[in-house]
């Protein structure tokens, strides 16, 4: 039992080092030799834990997915009102990017995702689940209002997801020159205010 736990612990250490090095070196340039050196193992020892580099990246993707799911669930649990839940989900995503700076580079790496369809599938399913949570919160929020709605919950969820992605890209390309969480939440407030203003305008026309 202890040997299996030790192996699992070593795998977790390797995954953590991959995330750190992906930020430092870049996910597309990261080699198994870099990882082995950082962990203090030989290259063959890395492959004893992960038979291929693709399997290692898949483990990284699954670790990211599990952590994000936990973050989303915790954010939702702390927010009673649907409007607060929407913002909390966006905040959880932005905090994950701030805490794991390599995340945008991994998510947007064409090389990684072309070479590893299984990794791409993990991230696509993850995006679908995040948007599903947003759609549910938006529908709950709408159930508390009598406004006329011109934009579907699905389109709003896509807009908000794109907002997070856009801020993440700006933050990454701008050498993290601004606080990504605060900037993302500021733009979230702008986006929601614009949607509400549009709905208020429709109500006035209807009246």
MDAnalysis code that builds the backbone (N, CA, C; Angstrom):
import MDAnalysis as mda
import numpy as np

u = mda.Universe.empty(621, n_residues=207, atom_resindex=np.repeat(np.arange(207), 3), trajectory=True)
u.add_TopologyAttr("name", ["N", "CA", "C"] * 207)
u.add_TopologyAttr("resid", np.arange(1, 208))
u.add_TopologyAttr("resname", ["UNK", "UNK", "UNK", "UNK", "UNK", "UNK", "UNK", "UNK", "UNK", "UNK", "UNK", "UNK", "UNK", "UNK", "UNK", "UNK", "UNK", "UNK", "UNK", "UNK", "UNK", "UNK", "UNK", "UNK", "UNK", "UNK", "UNK", "UNK", "UNK", "UNK", "UNK", "UNK", "UNK", "UNK", "UNK", "UNK", "UNK", "UNK", "UNK", "UNK", "UNK", "UNK", "UNK", "UNK", "UNK", "UNK", "UNK", "UNK", "UNK", "UNK", "UNK", "UNK", "UNK", "UNK", "UNK", "UNK", "UNK", "UNK", "UNK", "UNK", "UNK", "UNK", "UNK", "UNK", "UNK", "UNK", "UNK", "UNK", "UNK", "UNK", "UNK", "UNK", "UNK", "UNK", "UNK", "UNK", "UNK", "UNK", "UNK", "UNK", "UNK", "UNK", "UNK", "UNK", "UNK", "UNK", "UNK", "UNK", "UNK", "UNK", "UNK", "UNK", "UNK", "UNK", "UNK", "UNK", "UNK", "UNK", "UNK", "UNK", "UNK", "UNK", "UNK", "UNK", "UNK", "UNK", "UNK", "UNK", "UNK", "UNK", "UNK", "UNK", "UNK", "UNK", "UNK", "UNK", "UNK", "UNK", "UNK", "UNK", "UNK", "UNK", "UNK", "UNK", "UNK", "UNK", "UNK", "UNK", "UNK", "UNK", "UNK", "UNK", "UNK", "UNK", "UNK", "UNK", "UNK", "UNK", "UNK", "UNK", "UNK", "UNK", "UNK", "UNK", "UNK", "UNK", "UNK", "UNK", "UNK", "UNK", "UNK", "UNK", "UNK", "UNK", "UNK", "UNK", "UNK", "UNK", "UNK", "UNK", "UNK", "UNK", "UNK", "UNK", "UNK", "UNK", "UNK", "UNK", "UNK", "UNK", "UNK", "UNK", "UNK", "UNK", "UNK", "UNK", "UNK", "UNK", "UNK", "UNK", "UNK", "UNK", "UNK", "UNK", "UNK", "UNK", "UNK", "UNK", "UNK", "UNK", "UNK", "UNK", "UNK", "UNK", "UNK", "UNK", "UNK", "UNK", "UNK", "UNK", "UNK", "UNK", "UNK", "UNK", "UNK", "UNK", "UNK"])
u.atoms.positions = np.array([
    [0.828, -1.197, 0.000],
    [0.000, 0.000, 0.000],
    [0.866, 1.251, 0.000],
    [1.913, 1.268, 0.862],
    [2.749, 2.459, 0.961],
    [3.500, 2.720, -0.334],
    [3.917, 1.617, -1.043],
    [4.616, 1.808, -2.308],
    [3.721, 2.478, -3.335],
    [2.431, 2.045, -3.396],
    [1.500, 2.642, -4.349],
    [1.280, 4.107, -4.029],
    [1.155, 4.433, -2.736],
    [0.978, 5.828, -2.333],
    [2.199, 6.649, -2.712],
    [3.372, 6.062, -2.542],
    [4.598, 6.760, -2.897],
    [4.641, 7.042, -4.393],
    [4.202, 6.080, -5.206],
    [4.170, 6.276, -6.652],
    [3.180, 7.382, -7.016],
    [2.026, 7.394, -6.349],
    [1.042, 8.440, -6.619],
    [1.577, 9.806, -6.214],
    [2.282, 9.833, -5.097],
    [2.883, 11.084, -4.660],
    [3.909, 11.595, -5.650],
    [4.695, 10.667, -6.213],
    [5.706, 11.048, -7.199],
    [5.037, 11.569, -8.477],
    [3.945, 10.931, -8.877],
    [3.215, 11.409, -10.054],
    [2.706, 12.829, -9.831],
    [2.156, 13.072, -8.645],
    [1.651, 14.410, -8.331],
    [2.779, 15.434, -8.357],
    [3.955, 15.035, -7.873],
    [5.106, 15.932, -7.891],
    [5.519, 16.254, -9.328],
    [5.519, 15.248, -10.171],
    [5.895, 15.447, -11.577],
    [4.904, 16.390, -12.257],
    [3.608, 16.173, -12.028],
    [2.587, 17.039, -12.626],
    [2.771, 18.480, -12.163],
    [3.039, 18.674, -10.868],
    [3.250, 20.023, -10.339],
    [4.463, 20.687, -10.992],
    [5.523, 19.904, -11.207],
    [6.720, 20.460, -11.849],
    [6.454, 20.806, -13.312],
    [5.642, 19.996, -13.977],
    [5.296, 20.311, -15.365],
    [4.589, 21.663, -15.428],
    [3.653, 21.913, -14.524],
    [2.933, 23.183, -14.503],
    [3.878, 24.350, -14.220],
    [4.815, 24.144, -13.311],
    [5.771, 25.215, -12.996],
    [6.693, 25.482, -14.177],
    [7.222, 24.415, -14.768],
    [8.156, 24.565, -15.879],
    [7.463, 25.062, -17.149],
    [6.194, 24.691, -17.325],
    [5.460, 25.170, -18.495],
    [5.333, 26.682, -18.458],
    [5.242, 27.230, -17.261],
    [5.199, 28.684, -17.117],
    [6.582, 29.285, -17.356],
    [7.589, 28.608, -16.874],
    [8.960, 29.135, -16.949],
    [9.559, 28.994, -18.351],
    [9.337, 27.853, -18.977],
    [9.962, 27.547, -20.266],
    [8.980, 27.696, -21.430],
    [7.724, 27.370, -21.172],
    [6.714, 27.306, -22.225],
    [6.333, 25.860, -22.471],
    [5.048, 25.559, -22.575],
    [4.631, 24.153, -22.709],
    [5.160, 23.477, -23.961],
    [5.292, 24.215, -25.044],
    [5.726, 23.596, -26.298],
    [7.229, 23.305, -26.331],
    [7.980, 24.003, -25.492],
    [9.440, 23.799, -25.455],
    [9.864, 22.850, -24.341],
    [8.937, 22.493, -23.477],
    [9.272, 21.684, -22.304],
    [9.589, 20.245, -22.703],
    [10.732, 19.744, -22.254],
    [11.144, 18.372, -22.573],
    [11.082, 17.499, -21.324],
    [11.065, 16.194, -21.541],
    [11.089, 15.282, -20.403],
    [12.422, 15.377, -19.656],
    [13.473, 15.769, -20.336],
    [14.752, 15.972, -19.659],
    [14.661, 17.141, -18.679],
    [13.977, 18.220, -19.082],
    [13.760, 19.349, -18.179],
    [13.000, 18.895, -16.936],
    [11.987, 18.089, -17.155],
    [11.148, 17.624, -16.048],
    [11.953, 16.715, -15.126],
    [12.692, 15.782, -15.712],
    [13.494, 14.849, -14.912],
    [14.504, 15.603, -14.058],
    [15.148, 16.594, -14.640],
    [16.149, 17.374, -13.910],
    [15.501, 18.113, -12.734],
    [14.316, 18.691, -12.967],
    [13.642, 19.457, -11.915],
    [13.171, 18.561, -10.775],
    [12.727, 17.348, -11.111],
    [12.207, 16.433, -10.089],
    [13.331, 15.667, -9.397],
    [14.486, 15.579, -10.055],
    [15.583, 14.821, -9.490],
    [15.522, 13.354, -9.836],
    [14.989, 13.052, -11.013],
    [14.906, 11.678, -11.497],
    [15.628, 11.568, -12.831],
    [15.843, 10.331, -13.248],
    [16.361, 10.109, -14.597],
    [15.189, 10.183, -15.576],
    [15.518, 10.385, -16.851],
    [14.476, 10.419, -17.868],
    [13.705, 9.094, -17.935],
    [14.391, 7.933, -17.884],
    [13.644, 6.671, -17.875],
    [12.699, 6.554, -16.682],
    [13.076, 7.150, -15.545],
    [12.203, 7.082, -14.367],
    [10.910, 7.850, -14.605],
    [10.991, 8.954, -15.334],
    [9.775, 9.701, -15.683],
    [8.841, 8.799, -16.490],
    [9.425, 8.063, -17.430],
    [8.602, 7.213, -18.283],
    [8.102, 5.963, -17.564],
    [8.660, 5.649, -16.419],
    [8.081, 4.562, -15.621],
    [6.761, 5.006, -15.000],
    [6.642, 6.284, -14.725],
    [5.392, 6.815, -14.158],
    [4.394, 7.184, -15.250],
    [4.910, 7.689, -16.377],
    [4.065, 8.081, -17.503],
    [4.708, 7.505, -18.763],
    [4.073, 6.517, -19.393],
    [4.719, 5.787, -20.490],
    [5.082, 6.640, -21.700],
    [4.350, 7.750, -21.904],
    [4.652, 8.648, -23.020],
    [4.518, 10.095, -22.542],
    [5.082, 10.987, -23.315],
    [4.923, 12.411, -22.995],
    [3.454, 12.813, -23.110],
    [2.753, 12.206, -24.068],
    [1.322, 12.477, -24.203],
    [0.552, 12.076, -22.963],
    [0.918, 10.947, -22.374],
    [0.250, 10.497, -21.152],
    [0.518, 11.458, -20.001],
    [1.713, 12.016, -19.969],
    [2.047, 13.000, -18.937],
    [1.198, 14.250, -19.097],
    [1.095, 14.759, -20.308],
    [0.278, 15.951, -20.534],
    [-1.194, 15.678, -20.242],
    [-1.644, 14.465, -20.529],
    [-3.032, 14.112, -20.213],
    [-3.252, 14.144, -18.706],
    [-2.281, 13.658, -17.946],
    [-2.377, 13.704, -16.485],
    [-2.409, 15.150, -15.989],
    [-1.630, 16.006, -16.631],
    [-1.644, 17.431, -16.284],
    [-3.023, 18.014, -16.559],
    [-3.590, 17.709, -17.718],
    [-4.915, 18.220, -18.080],
    [-5.974, 17.745, -17.096],
    [-5.894, 16.474, -16.706],
    [-6.881, 15.934, -15.769],
    [-6.724, 16.559, -14.386],
    [-5.495, 16.875, -13.997],
    [-5.263, 17.568, -12.724],
    [-5.865, 18.969, -12.765],
    [-5.640, 19.685, -13.860],
    [-6.219, 21.027, -14.030],
    [-7.738, 20.945, -13.973],
    [-8.311, 19.977, -14.693],
    [-9.763, 19.835, -14.740],
    [-10.341, 19.562, -13.353],
    [-9.711, 18.680, -12.601],
    [-10.209, 18.350, -11.256],
    [-10.158, 19.563, -10.343],
    [-9.070, 20.332, -10.434],
    [-8.948, 21.514, -9.582],
    [-9.975, 22.577, -9.952],
    [-10.186, 22.781, -11.251],
    [-11.166, 23.771, -11.674],
    [-12.569, 23.381, -11.240],
    [-12.913, 22.105, -11.375],
    [-14.234, 21.640, -10.935],
    [-14.431, 21.909, -9.443],
    [-13.396, 21.646, -8.642],
    [-13.496, 21.925, -7.203],
    [-13.667, 23.417, -6.952],
    [-12.921, 24.236, -7.691],
    [-13.017, 25.689, -7.525],
    [-14.413, 26.188, -7.884],
    [-14.969, 25.680, -8.978],
    [-16.306, 26.112, -9.388],
    [-17.355, 25.734, -8.346],
    [-17.239, 24.502, -7.854],
    [-18.210, 24.038, -6.855],
    [-18.125, 24.881, -5.592],
    [-16.914, 25.191, -5.147],
    [-16.735, 26.015, -3.953],
    [-17.285, 27.416, -4.183],
    [-17.042, 27.979, -5.371],
    [-17.537, 29.327, -5.681],
    [-19.060, 29.363, -5.660],
    [-19.680, 28.360, -6.238],
    [-21.145, 28.301, -6.258],
    [-21.711, 28.148, -4.851],
    [-21.042, 27.352, -4.032],
    [-21.530, 27.102, -2.675],
    [-21.507, 28.367, -1.814],
    [-20.606, 29.281, -2.130],
    [-20.459, 30.499, -1.338],
    [-21.348, 31.631, -1.829],
    [-22.108, 31.390, -2.894],
    [-22.905, 32.456, -3.493],
    [-24.368, 32.030, -3.565],
    [-25.197, 32.672, -2.761],
    [-26.607, 32.287, -2.701],
    [-27.388, 32.839, -3.896],
    [-27.227, 34.139, -4.190],
    [-27.981, 34.760, -5.277],
    [-27.419, 34.338, -6.630],
    [-28.292, 34.082, -7.626],
    [-27.803, 33.658, -8.950],
    [-26.818, 34.642, -9.574],
    [-27.084, 35.963, -9.439],
    [-26.157, 36.956, -10.012],
    [-24.777, 36.831, -9.376],
    [-24.763, 36.606, -8.051],
    [-23.481, 36.426, -7.362],
    [-22.797, 35.143, -7.811],
    [-23.611, 34.129, -8.111],
    [-23.049, 32.839, -8.545],
    [-22.361, 32.979, -9.901],
    [-22.965, 33.745, -10.794],
    [-22.353, 33.971, -12.109],
    [-20.981, 34.622, -11.930],
    [-20.947, 35.690, -11.116],
    [-19.687, 36.406, -10.915],
    [-18.672, 35.538, -10.186],
    [-19.137, 34.725, -9.245],
    [-18.224, 33.854, -8.501],
    [-17.578, 32.822, -9.422],
    [-18.338, 32.300, -10.383],
    [-17.776, 31.345, -11.340],
    [-16.691, 32.002, -12.190],
    [-16.966, 33.223, -12.660],
    [-15.965, 33.946, -13.439],
    [-14.736, 34.231, -12.575],
    [-14.977, 34.637, -11.323],
    [-13.864, 34.900, -10.415],
    [-13.029, 33.668, -10.148],
    [-13.678, 32.514, -10.012],
    [-12.947, 31.267, -9.774],
    [-12.049, 30.938, -10.964],
    [-12.552, 31.173, -12.163],
    [-11.756, 30.896, -13.360],
    [-10.556, 31.846, -13.434],
    [-10.789, 33.111, -13.134],
    [-9.700, 34.091, -13.158],
    [-8.671, 33.796, -12.072],
    [-9.120, 33.403, -10.903],
    [-8.188, 33.055, -9.819],
    [-7.349, 31.840, -10.188],
    [-7.956, 30.886, -10.886],
    [-7.194, 29.704, -11.323],
    [-6.077, 30.113, -12.271],
    [-6.366, 31.067, -13.153],
    [-5.343, 31.558, -14.081],
    [-4.244, 32.280, -13.312],
    [-4.634, 33.101, -12.330],
    [-3.645, 33.825, -11.532],
    [-2.769, 32.871, -10.725],
    [-3.391, 31.812, -10.174],
    [-2.644, 30.862, -9.344],
    [-1.789, 29.902, -10.160],
    [-2.197, 29.636, -11.404],
    [-1.460, 28.717, -12.281],
    [-1.181, 29.445, -13.589],
    [-0.158, 30.301, -13.615],
    [0.075, 31.159, -14.786],
    [0.288, 30.409, -16.098],
    [0.691, 29.144, -16.019],
    [0.895, 28.376, -17.255],
    [-0.422, 27.972, -17.908],
    [-1.517, 28.113, -17.185],
    [-2.798, 27.605, -17.675],
    [-3.181, 28.156, -19.049],
    [-3.143, 29.484, -19.282],
    [-3.513, 29.959, -20.627],
    [-2.620, 29.389, -21.721],
    [-1.311, 29.312, -21.465],
    [-0.401, 28.794, -22.485],
    [-0.705, 27.338, -22.823],
    [-1.077, 26.561, -21.814],
    [-1.412, 25.156, -22.052],
    [-2.737, 25.050, -22.803],
    [-3.731, 25.817, -22.360],
    [-5.048, 25.749, -22.982],
    [-5.023, 26.202, -24.437],
    [-4.157, 27.184, -24.753],
    [-4.134, 27.740, -26.097],
    [-2.971, 27.216, -26.940],
    [-2.290, 26.180, -26.464],
    [-1.169, 25.629, -27.222],
    [-1.693, 24.759, -28.369],
    [-1.530, 25.263, -29.572],
    [-1.982, 24.499, -30.733],
    [-1.162, 23.219, -30.872],
    [0.148, 23.314, -30.612],
    [1.007, 22.146, -30.760],
    [0.579, 21.026, -29.817],
    [0.350, 21.379, -28.553],
    [-0.046, 20.357, -27.587],
    [-1.351, 19.700, -27.994],
    [-2.319, 20.506, -28.392],
    [-3.646, 19.960, -28.634],
    [-3.719, 19.224, -29.962],
    [-2.922, 19.640, -30.938],
    [-2.881, 18.893, -32.199],
    [-2.198, 17.547, -31.984],
    [-1.127, 17.550, -31.209],
    [-0.377, 16.313, -30.966],
    [-1.077, 15.373, -29.987],
    [-1.999, 15.910, -29.202],
    [-2.611, 15.108, -28.145],
    [-4.125, 15.316, -28.147],
    [-4.854, 14.606, -29.014],
    [-6.312, 14.782, -29.082],
    [-7.007, 14.496, -27.752],
    [-6.460, 13.573, -26.958],
    [-7.093, 13.254, -25.670],
    [-7.044, 14.457, -24.742],
    [-5.928, 15.194, -24.765],
    [-5.802, 16.405, -23.963],
    [-6.805, 17.450, -24.440],
    [-6.925, 17.604, -25.758],
    [-7.891, 18.552, -26.320],
    [-9.310, 18.194, -25.885],
    [-9.616, 16.906, -25.864],
    [-10.960, 16.472, -25.465],
    [-11.239, 16.805, -24.004],
    [-10.236, 16.647, -23.139],
    [-10.410, 16.989, -21.724],
    [-10.771, 18.455, -21.589],
    [-10.052, 19.316, -22.291],
    [-10.295, 20.753, -22.175],
    [-11.618, 21.164, -22.820],
    [-11.993, 20.512, -23.901],
    [-13.273, 20.838, -24.525],
    [-14.437, 20.445, -23.617],
    [-14.342, 19.282, -22.984],
    [-15.387, 18.871, -22.047],
    [-15.429, 19.806, -20.841],
    [-14.248, 20.227, -20.400],
    [-14.168, 21.136, -19.258],
    [-14.842, 22.465, -19.582],
    [-14.573, 22.994, -20.775],
    [-15.204, 24.237, -21.200],
    [-16.722, 24.072, -21.258],
    [-17.183, 22.940, -21.760],
    [-18.616, 22.684, -21.820],
    [-19.245, 22.654, -20.443],
    [-18.569, 22.059, -19.483],
    [-19.112, 22.001, -18.124],
    [-19.141, 23.386, -17.473],
    [-18.111, 24.177, -17.736],
    [-18.086, 25.537, -17.185],
    [-19.224, 26.364, -17.771],
    [-19.404, 26.290, -19.081],
    [-20.488, 27.030, -19.703],
    [-21.849, 26.526, -19.222],
    [-21.954, 25.228, -18.970],
    [-23.199, 24.685, -18.439],
    [-23.541, 25.253, -17.069],
    [-22.535, 25.433, -16.228],
    [-22.766, 26.042, -14.910],
    [-23.200, 27.499, -15.071],
    [-22.560, 28.205, -15.993],
    [-22.947, 29.599, -16.236],
    [-24.386, 29.683, -16.741],
    [-24.740, 28.829, -17.684],
    [-26.101, 28.837, -18.230],
    [-27.125, 28.582, -17.121],
    [-26.847, 27.627, -16.248],
    [-27.773, 27.332, -15.152],
    [-27.941, 28.538, -14.229],
    [-26.833, 29.211, -13.909],
    [-26.898, 30.385, -13.031],
    [-27.637, 31.528, -13.716],
    [-27.412, 31.721, -15.009],
    [-28.094, 32.787, -15.749],
    [-29.600, 32.521, -15.797],
    [-29.976, 31.273, -16.022],
    [-31.407, 30.932, -16.041],
    [-32.038, 31.165, -14.665],
    [-31.327, 30.806, -13.601],
    [-31.841, 31.054, -12.259],
    [-31.983, 32.549, -11.996],
    [-31.022, 33.334, -12.482],
    [-31.074, 34.783, -12.295],
    [-32.265, 35.369, -13.049],
    [-32.507, 34.883, -14.241],
    [-33.613, 35.393, -15.039],
    [-34.967, 35.043, -14.426],
    [-35.010, 33.942, -13.712],
    [-36.269, 33.543, -13.075],
    [-36.696, 34.522, -11.986],
    [-35.777, 35.369, -11.538],
    [-36.086, 36.337, -10.477],
    [-36.447, 37.701, -11.042],
    [-36.441, 37.877, -12.375],
    [-36.728, 39.174, -12.989],
    [-37.894, 39.056, -13.961],
    [-38.413, 40.213, -14.372],
    [-39.502, 40.227, -15.357],
    [-39.057, 40.927, -16.633],
    [-37.742, 41.105, -16.790],
    [-37.235, 41.764, -17.992],
    [-37.474, 40.914, -19.242],
    [-37.543, 41.602, -20.370],
    [-37.551, 40.915, -21.659],
    [-36.097, 40.627, -22.026],
    [-35.819, 39.427, -22.486],
    [-34.437, 39.022, -22.746],
    [-34.212, 38.825, -24.248],
    [-33.192, 39.539, -24.768],
    [-32.883, 39.442, -26.194],
    [-31.731, 38.487, -26.470],
    [-30.956, 38.168, -25.438],
    [-29.783, 37.311, -25.605],
    [-30.001, 36.025, -24.827],
    [-29.734, 34.895, -25.464],
    [-29.972, 33.609, -24.805],
    [-28.947, 33.362, -23.699],
    [-29.304, 32.561, -22.695],
    [-28.331, 32.201, -21.661],
    [-27.074, 31.564, -22.243],
    [-27.251, 30.764, -23.289],
    [-26.094, 30.108, -23.902],
    [-25.143, 31.130, -24.526],
    [-25.702, 32.162, -25.186],
    [-24.854, 33.188, -25.791],
    [-24.164, 34.037, -24.728],
    [-24.865, 34.322, -23.628],
    [-24.238, 35.080, -22.539],
    [-23.087, 34.269, -21.943],
    [-23.311, 32.981, -21.745],
    [-22.243, 32.129, -21.213],
    [-21.040, 32.132, -22.150],
    [-21.295, 32.108, -23.468],
    [-20.199, 32.152, -24.440],
    [-19.476, 33.493, -24.376],
    [-20.236, 34.590, -24.252],
    [-19.627, 35.917, -24.135],
    [-18.726, 35.991, -22.904],
    [-19.214, 35.479, -21.778],
    [-18.446, 35.560, -20.537],
    [-17.207, 34.668, -20.593],
    [-17.350, 33.503, -21.201],
    [-16.192, 32.624, -21.368],
    [-15.144, 33.291, -22.255],
    [-15.605, 33.916, -23.335],
    [-14.689, 34.614, -24.236],
    [-14.020, 35.792, -23.540],
    [-14.757, 36.449, -22.653],
    [-14.180, 37.553, -21.883],
    [-13.003, 37.056, -21.043],
    [-13.205, 35.940, -20.346],
    [-12.130, 35.376, -19.532],
    [-10.941, 35.003, -20.400],
    [-11.214, 34.362, -21.521],
    [-10.126, 33.949, -22.414],
    [-9.366, 35.155, -22.953],
    [-10.103, 36.210, -23.303],
    [-9.454, 37.404, -23.828],
    [-8.577, 38.081, -22.799],
    [-9.067, 38.184, -21.568],
    [-8.266, 38.778, -20.493],
    [-7.028, 37.925, -20.229],
    [-7.208, 36.608, -20.262],
    [-6.075, 35.708, -20.026],
    [-5.001, 35.872, -21.091],
    [-5.413, 36.009, -22.348],
    [-4.436, 36.200, -23.424],
    [-3.725, 37.541, -23.260],
    [-4.485, 38.598, -22.976],
    [-3.870, 39.919, -22.760],
    [-2.866, 39.867, -21.615],
    [-3.234, 39.185, -20.547],
    [-2.380, 39.090, -19.360],
    [-1.094, 38.343, -19.691],
    [-1.234, 37.256, -20.449],
    [-0.072, 36.448, -20.806],
    [0.852, 37.199, -21.761],
    [0.281, 37.798, -22.801],
    [1.101, 38.512, -23.780],
    [1.668, 39.808, -23.217],
    [0.982, 40.384, -22.240],
    [1.444, 41.632, -21.630],
    [2.381, 41.428, -20.468],
    [2.958, 40.241, -20.355],
    [3.911, 39.896, -19.294],
    [3.298, 40.188, -17.916],
    [1.994, 39.892, -17.806],
    [1.289, 39.997, -16.517],
    [1.436, 41.388, -15.893],
    [1.234, 42.381, -16.715],
    [1.439, 43.766, -16.283],
    [0.229, 44.361, -15.573],
    [-0.830, 43.572, -15.407],
    [-2.006, 44.060, -14.674],
    [-2.576, 42.899, -13.857],
    [-3.351, 43.205, -12.806],
    [-3.946, 42.130, -11.996],
    [-5.092, 41.460, -12.744],
    [-4.889, 40.225, -13.140],
    [-5.830, 39.559, -14.046],
    [-7.199, 39.359, -13.404],
    [-7.256, 39.074, -12.101],
    [-8.553, 38.843, -11.459],
    [-9.365, 40.129, -11.421],
    [-8.742, 41.210, -10.968],
    [-9.459, 42.480, -10.873],
    [-9.901, 42.983, -12.237],
    [-9.021, 42.854, -13.231],
    [-9.371, 43.319, -14.577],
    [-10.503, 42.480, -15.160],
    [-10.436, 41.179, -14.970],
    [-11.486, 40.314, -15.493],
    [-12.834, 40.601, -14.853],
    [-12.854, 40.800, -13.535],
    [-14.119, 41.086, -12.849],
    [-14.643, 42.477, -13.202],
    [-13.738, 43.419, -13.447],
    [-14.172, 44.751, -13.883],
    [-14.886, 44.649, -15.233],
    [-14.305, 43.917, -16.159],
    [-14.917, 43.762, -17.474],
    [-16.197, 42.920, -17.400],
    [-16.248, 41.981, -16.472],
    [-17.488, 41.232, -16.239],
    [-18.605, 42.197, -15.860],
    [-18.325, 43.115, -14.932],
    [-19.339, 44.091, -14.514],
    [-19.780, 44.958, -15.693],
    [-18.818, 45.361, -16.548],
    [-19.149, 46.155, -17.733],
    [-20.069, 45.363, -18.658],
    [-19.707, 44.098, -18.911],
    [-20.504, 43.264, -19.815],
    [-21.922, 43.066, -19.292],
    [-22.054, 42.782, -18.003],
    [-23.385, 42.561, -17.443],
    [-24.201, 43.840, -17.442],
    [-23.560, 44.983, -17.185],
    [-24.278, 46.263, -17.217],
    [-24.797, 46.559, -18.619],
    [-23.998, 46.237, -19.634],
    [-24.438, 46.448, -21.015],
    [-25.631, 45.557, -21.355],
    [-25.601, 44.312, -20.901],
    [-26.722, 43.404, -21.161],
    [-27.989, 43.885, -20.469],
    [-27.848, 44.347, -19.232],
    [-29.014, 44.847, -18.489],
    [-29.569, 46.105, -19.158],
    [-28.667, 46.994, -19.600],
    [-29.109, 48.219, -20.275],
    [-29.867, 47.876, -21.554],
    [-29.379, 46.866, -22.280],
    [-30.082, 46.449, -23.496],
    [-31.479, 45.940, -23.162],
    [-31.586, 45.149, -22.113],
    [-32.887, 44.610, -21.726],
    [-33.832, 45.710, -21.250],
    [-33.282, 46.683, -20.516],
    [-34.104, 47.807, -20.070],
    [-34.623, 48.592, -21.274],
    [-33.796, 48.737, -22.308],
    [-34.220, 49.429, -23.517],
    [-35.333, 48.684, -24.222],
    [-35.255, 47.363, -24.235],
    [-36.325, 46.566, -24.846],
    [-37.622, 46.723, -24.074],
    [-37.525, 46.779, -22.731],
    [-38.728, 46.951, -21.913],
    [-39.394, 48.301, -22.194],
    [-38.560, 49.335, -22.367],
    [-39.101, 50.670, -22.647],
    [-39.800, 50.690, -24.009],
    [-39.202, 50.019, -25.000],
    [-39.829, 49.945, -26.323],
    [-41.159, 49.208, -26.248],
    [-41.157, 48.135, -25.478],
    [-42.365, 47.319, -25.336],
    [-43.454, 48.123, -24.639],
    [-43.007, 48.937, -23.619],
    [-43.981, 49.743, -22.890],
    [-44.566, 50.835, -23.768],
])
